[in-house]
Amino acid sequence: MTALGSPPVSAHDAWETPERRELRALVRRFTEREIVPHLDAWEDAGELPRSLHRRSGELGLLALGFPEDAGGDGGHLDTALVAEELILAGGSSGVCAGLFTHGIAAPHIALNGSTELVDRFVRPTLRGELIGSLGITEPGTGSDVAGITTRAVRDGEDYLVTGEKTFITSGARADFVTTAVRTGGPGHRGVSLLVVETDRPGVARTKLRKMGWHCSDTATIHYDEVRVPATNLVGAEGSGFRQIMERFASERLSLAVQAYATALRCVELTIAWARQRETFGAPLSSRQVVRHRIAQMARRATVARTYVRDVLARYEAGADVVTELAMAKNAAVEACDQVVDAAVQLHGGAGYLHGVEVERHYRDARILGIGGGTNEIMDEVIAGRLGLDG
């Protein structure tokens, strides 16, 4: 039988080159040895250790998807492969969120920042020496990026930053936050990006507790007239909205990959459970209703993977996939929601126990349809691209 995580492929499949097979094997060993044995403890602690970032940096996993002139290597397929294999090997989307937050925090700096900013923040982050966060969402604004109110007022060679960001992934541990600030008037033209170090006077953090992603720390970050050098500006003043919009695509694809990978992992776990669990003197897998339910789970997960991978490959090639990207995220999230629910159901009481893997995936999956743009926002993107603007 072919494992769902390793489908039959053609000799020319970009996901199955010798280099990517080697990368997949590396990630599996890394996950099985250095993540899985500690995951329950990290969930209880509410965060990942910095040593995991350093080890990931040593292996080159944090550099994937970043430009070479910023210390990076590889492309979007490589970053997707790492997340996929980490989850299939027993990790979680929560680990992906906490360990790879730099994938949303540092690209703006790498692509638009000065050489000084790249050297100060990007390179050390890719080595696992620093942890970064992206600060966009505010208590009064979510997907409405143009409506942010955190203000950066110019004061000589500095900006004075005042405001609040919330739901910030890795915000409790972050050494810096790539922060969306208002440097100009209302609307998207007044938005800029500014790197704010979290050890500056006036920065305060409140750690948040969540339904899932327990090992990925999340925080509300408060700025009270924080003095930040103007040299920490990423790109030109007023270019922040455009930079943020350009990076949403890769964030949404990342969440889509995590969604289908979580679904595939839950299929594998449920197959193993159904084979070993006996009811009324026979394996659970002997019941037709159970076999068919698992078959449906496998179909949904595999179809989601196929579509997301197709969109990802076209995105990597530079194609315009805005519509398909929104469709891919929602399709993968929908498949994941259905599969994790079925996995818990078929595990019965065991699936409801804290510490059982399908229970963790069930909790973690709920955020995937919220982060990076909600399901509803994705549908609005699709409708608008179909010419159905209100």
Number of C-alpha atoms within 10 A of each C-alpha: 3 7 9 16 17 10 9 11 10 9 9 8 9 12 19 16 12 10 11 16 13 12 17 22 15 16 23 22 15 17 21 15 11 13 21 16 13 12 22 18 13 17 20 10 14 19 23 24 14 15 11 14 23 19 17 20 19 14 15 16 24 27 27 22 19 22 15 12 12 18 19 20 17 15 14 19 18 19 22 24 20 24 25 29 25 28 28 24 20 18 24 29 28 27 23 21 22 25 23 23 23 24 24 20 27 26 21 22 25 24 16 16 24 16 13 11 18 23 16 12 23 30 20 16 24 28 21 25 17 20 26 28 28 26 27 24 21 23 13 12 15 18 15 14 19 18 18 26 21 21 22 26 17 15 12 9 10 17 22 19 26 20 20 23 25 23 21 23 26 28 30 21 23 23 18 22 24 24 24 27 27 29 23 16 10 13 14 19 17 20 30 26 31 29 28 24 19 21 11 13 13 15 20 16 18 13 18 17 13 15 11 19 27 25 26 27 26 27 21 21 22 19 22 14 17 21 22 22 17 17 16 20 24 25 19 11 17 19 17 28 19 13 20 20 10 12 15 14 17 21 17 23 24 25 28 32 29 31 35 31 30 33 36 30 28 30 26 18 17 26 19 12 17 20 13 13 13 13 12 6 7 12 14 21 21 13 12 10 11 17 15 12 15 23 14 16 25 22 16 21 29 21 15 28 25 14 19 25 20 15 22 26 16 15 20 13 10 9 11 11 15 16 17 20 26 24 21 28 30 26 23 31 29 21 25 31 21 16 30 29 20 22 27 23 15 19 20 11 9 15 20 16 14 11 13 14 20 28 21 25 28 24 17 21 27 18 19 25 24 14 15 22 21 19 20 12 16 22 16 16 20 19 14 13 13 10 8 10 10 6
